[in-house]
Amino acid sequence: MAQRAVLVTGASRGIGRAVAEAFAAQGDRVAVHHRGSPGLAAQVLAGLPGDGHTVVRADLADAEAVRQMVNQAHADLGGLDVLVNNAGINLPHPVTDVSYQQWQDIWRETLAVNLTGAANVTWCAVQHMRQAGGRIINVTSRGAYRGEPRHPAYGASKAALNSFGQSMARALAPLGIAVTSVAPGYVATDMASDDLNSPRGAELRAQSPFNRIAAPEEIAAAVVYLASPEAEWASGAVLDLNGASYLR
């Protein structure tokens, strides 16, 4: 497969970092996006095999910053063939435990990044992909289906991102752009570390009959496949990656 230009949002850690590393390992050029962790992003960049990689920054809640970030990734990489919408935030806000103002603030912030931010990155990326086609993969969550009682805005944002991806699959197929989503369960990342290291950790691992959680590299492997030419016919699909912890 010819070397491609790949933008991965939220690539300074966790799943995004594993995705960036997996694409670079097969010879692709990668734009490592971050919001406010330049040191971590620089570490990821330094560790990527090959050359032609770059670091880009934007707060995905800022529409103009998103436009500039995608344009910079396109310029630095010399094109844009693959977009991975991985960046997201997950703030606890049980409905019985937070004030009305906290409830408003967390819903607004979560949707601005996880949903509207991903939609804006997609719009900007499509402007560069529409001539030659490409691949868009959204990283959503098992919580879109199973529910997130402590993080309802997160679950809702990921359910909406699944729906958005399917809408884009229909809209962009005539341009040769395939759009898919992966919906992981618990993954060994910084985002999940508090839960996994709490007294609930054993219970969370036991949700899967494998009695473990996913490694970020397992999610990255699925993303790389969905970005391949062979995966075009998967466009519109949402791939569950939760170790049979939730079946639908």
N, C-alpha and C positions, 0 to 999 in steps of 0.2 A: 504494500500500500504506500502511495506517495506520501511524503511528509505533509502534514496538515497544520493549520494554524488553529489553536484551541484556546478559548477563554474559559477559565474556571473561576466562578465567583466564590468568595469565602475559602480561598485556597491556602491560607496561611497556617491552617491546622486541621486536624480531624479528617473527615471524609474528603474535603476539598483538597487537602494536601496529598492524600493517597491517590486521588483522581489525577492531580497534576503529575505526580510521579509516574503513574501508570502510562499516561499518554507520552510523556517524555521518554520512557523506557522503550517505546516502540518507534521512536524517532521523530515524534511530532514536536513542533514549537509551541510553547505554552505561555500564556499570560496569566500570572499569579495575581489574582485580585485580593485586596484586603480593604478593611474600613479604617482600622486604627492600630494596626500591629505591624509597623514597617520592619521591626527587627525580626519577627518571625517570618515574614514574607521574604526577607533577604536570605534567611537561612534556607528556606525552601528553594529559592532560586539558585543558591550556591550548590545545593545538593542534586539538582536535576542533571541527568546525563545529557550529552549533546549540547548544542548551542542555539542561539536565536531566541532564547526565552526572555521574558520581561516581567516586571512588576508594575501593576496599575492599582490605583487607589480611588475609591469613591464610597461615600455614604449612600447606600441604595435608596434611602428615603429622600434624597435630593435628586430630582429629575434631571437637572442640568449637569450635575456632577456625573450622573450615569451616562449621559450622552458623551461627555468629554472622555470618560473612562473607556467606553467601547470604541470610540474613534481612535484613542491612543493605542489600544490593544491592536486594532486593525493596522494602524500605521507601523507600530513596532514589529509586528509579526509578518507584515507584508501580505496581509489577507485575513480572512476569518472564515473558517470552515465548520467549526464545532463550537457550540456554546453549552456549558454546563451551569445551569442555575442551581447552585448549591448553597449560597449564603442564606443564613436565617438566624433568627433570634428566638429564644424560648424562655420567657419570663413567668415565674409562678404567680398565679392570681386566682386562687380558689374563690368562688363567688361568695362564700360565706365568711371569708377572712379579710377581704380588702375593702377599703372605702370606695364610695362611688367615684371619687376623683381618680383614685388609683386604677379602678376598673376602666374608666375612660382612657386614661393615659396609656395603659398597657395595650389595650385593643388598638388604639391609634398607632402606636409605635410598631407593634407586631405586624399589622396588616401593611403598613407603609414599607417595611423591609421585605417581608416574606412573600407578599402577593403583588402589591403595586410595584415594588422595586424590581421583582423578577419580570413582571410584565413590561416595564420600561426597558430593562436590559434586552429583553427579547425584541421589542420594537426596533431598538437601535441596531441590534445585531442583524436583523432581517434586511435592513437597508444595505448591508454589505454582502449578504448571502444571496440576495434575490436573483443575481445574474448567473451564478454557478451552482446554486443549491447548497445543501449543508445538513447538519444534524443539530438538534436542540434536545437536551436531556434535562429534565427537572428532577431535583432530589426532593421528594416529599416525605411522607412518614406513614407508618402503620397507624398512627394516631388519627389520621384522616378518616379511618374506618372504625377503629376500636374505641375511639374517644379519648379525650385528655382532660379528666376532671380537675386537675390542678393547673392545667395550661390550656384552657378552652380556646383562647385566641390562636394559639399555635395550631391546635387541631383543625380549627376552622380555616386558617390560612392555607394549610396543606391540602385540605379537601378542595378548596377553591383552586389551588395551583394544579391539582389533578384535572379539574374541569377545564381550566384555562389551557393546559397542555393539549387536551383533546380537541378543544376549539381550534387551536393553532394547527393541529395535525390536519384538520379538515381544510383550513384556510390556506396552508402553505404547501400542501402536496403538489399543486400545479406548478410550483416553483422548484420542485425537486428537493424540498426541505422536509425531512421526517422529524417528527416530534414525539418523544416518549417520556415516561416518568418512571423512577424507581422509588419504592416506598419501604424504606428500611424500618425494622424494629429497633431495639436497643443496640447501639454500636459503641465500642470502646473508644470514646472520644472525651475531650474536656467537657463538652456540654452535658454528657451523661455521668460524669465522674462522681458528682455529689450523691446522686441516687445510688449508683453502683457501689460506692464505698460506705453507704449508710447501712443500718441494720436490715433494710429492705433488699440489699444486694443479692442475697441468696434467693429470695423470692422472685426477683426480677429475672435472674438467670434460669430459674426453674419454669418460667413461662414457656420456654422452648423445650420440646422433648429431647433436644441435644444437651440441655442443661448448661447452656453458655449463651453469650451474646456474640454478635458479629464483630469481626475485625474490619477496620476501614478498608483494607485491601480487598475484601470480598465484595463490598459495594462498588469499589472502583473497577473491579473486573467486569461487573455487569454494565457499568456505564461505558466502558471501552467497547464492549460488544455492541451496545445499542448505538454507538457512534459509527459503527463499521458500515461499509457499503452493503454487506449481507443482511443488515438489520432493517432495511428500508420498509419491509412489509410488516414490521412491528409498530409502525407509526400509529399513534393513538393509544398504544397499550400502556398500562400501569403495571409494572413488575413488582410483586411483593417479595421482599427480601427480609423475612423475619423468622427464619428457622422453624416454620410451622407453629409459631406462637399465637398467630391469629389467622384463621382461615375464613374465606368469604366466597 
